[in-house]
């Protein structure tokens, strides 16, 4: 099967998301699609998957033009997509999720669960996916849940499988297993489109790499001969520093102290259990772990978004265990949340309004009940320039910006004041290499200015490169404190999966 996107153009009000894009993919190969945030990758795949209709151009399969009015049309034509955020029902079994919508049924519409189990087993064996049809989704590790999504796509006879940021929440070991699955798919004659911002992964798994910049294909690269720096420059349009440059830390006094912290939700489930650690002025402490092992709840407790069930949190020796987020803000705490759209921005407000969202009540911007918009706009103009926020204007709605520029708005707002502690959760999730370079440099600059920094990230390369000390969380507990200079990513990955590797030097 040959898939061709020919002269695809997709416009939105004031924006050309895809501009005369041409791409081809043959079954039996992997095409990596990379580009900056806002380059048009997701829009292009939404066109391919029938979620958007192109304004110009056409999709061809084996030289026959196709019209996709919905994802159902794309699926019927042999296109499958595994989304970054899995589309699974947590309380259903693997088999029930896989056949959802195409259930084998008998009289009166009764589900033939044995037939569903058989379907899952056959595909699992054929593609070496190792799935238990009766396992409950919410009990499965993230990597196994991803396999369920792959089986769903294969059951619907997809000839081309699109993966959107498929390694974003996987451990290093799970990433290796995922690449083995991709190789199995290719050997079985499937075509794979691999959307990623991780250059190493694109180079290791792809047969060809296509680069989008500002809606256009600016070039293709051969993974056998191309380098990370060459592809990064193609993506961004300038040379990019791919490694984190930082000098040795000079840790000072304890700024953040966490003692025996426990977090329990309304259902009585313990998410954080007896966690203790400290962060000093002038150092970066990283927290590594597979998503769902208590990191989110830890950050919410530290920033006042969730109540602690036990333990204490102090900032500069002052107990803030029961303080609200604004009180912590006034004490010099910055918070870059993991979900920029739900917790970091108000999408319907302008860029300028979002840039002062946590400070509008300060004396600099407030005249009683009235916001001093002259002062706010001056600050917004300055931050837009300093942090290279690409927006048509400061009056543009923040929700219309690309993910990377939304992240820059949050980073600019949080780091543009006097700080004692910065808590950054997934600071570069879904962000392109150019924005990653800039955000990393700002975080290191904060550390060097004497701020205590706590980084929580599922991107192991990121957290190891930035951290001066590394904590690993597993099932709500800190299971290791490591020196990132003395351990390998694979060894840290074992801790993340609940194992303790032999011979690892703990700090």
C-alpha angles and dihedrals in degrees: 000000000000120000120197131183105198123195093330113187124178123180132192125184105298094352136086100206095179120023117194094318119187121189136157132195130183123200111257095045141083120231115194113208113200137167146128122294106280092024090120103255097128093042091052093050090046088056090049092048094050097251093115129030113225117241089216136007133037145251117235131193114193088346093304116121115238132203114205114191094171141001087268089065091050092048090050089053092053102265118133130180132201107200124215089240105051119240097220134132104235097210095047125090123251091257093049091051095046095054096038106135095011098055119167103235140180134194116348091007095289113166115247094219093178090057090048090051090049091052091052093047094049094051092042091054094044093052098031093242098142102213130166106220092208098050116116112241097227090056094056128093115249093254092056091047088056089055089055089056090050092051089050090056094045093048087060088054098247113186092187121041120196116203116196110205090324098177098048095108102026129110118237090259092049090050090056089050091048092054089051088054091051090052089051091051092050093048088052089057100260123138118227131204109197115197110194144141092208106101096193091056093048090052093047101046108027132088090199134013123211118194124208123197123177092343098311134098101245096181150320128245135204109229090211092065108017125095130216092247093052093051092044091053090049090052097047102027094236139060112286129206103229099183127067109250113206138142124230114291122253101206117203133180124341110272103170121034121182118187126187092329116187126184122191125179128224091269092057095254115145112227100168119031124192096324118176130177142125137224121209130210110270098022138097117223115193128205115206128187145120111281111270100038097109101281094117093049091046092055092045091053092047093050097043097251092115131033119245115235091204144351131047139274120200132184115199088344094305116122110238098163091121099030121120123239094262092053090051089048091055090050090061103268120144121196126199101186125215094235106053095185099047100035109013107048144027099224095200093056123081125261089253092052092049092049090062096031095117095037107042089106094054119106090252092064106021133082098180105286093352124085115228096230094180089063093041093051092049090053091045092052091049094049094045088057097040096048096037093237105182106217132139088237142334088261092062115113110259090222091065095059123098117264093257093052091046087055091050090054090056094044091048093050095047100042099041096087140058107290140186097182134021119195111192119184116193089339095182103030109151091358124136126242095262093053092042090056091052097044092048091051091052092050092051089047089056091051092049090051089060100262118142109236130199115190121192114188141153087205098096095192089053098047092045093048095048102038129093089188126020129211121191121209124203124172094345098312135097101243099177143015109204142178103239090210092060103046135060125234090248091055092049088047090059090055089048089055093050099262130114113222118222117251098017114147111228119203 
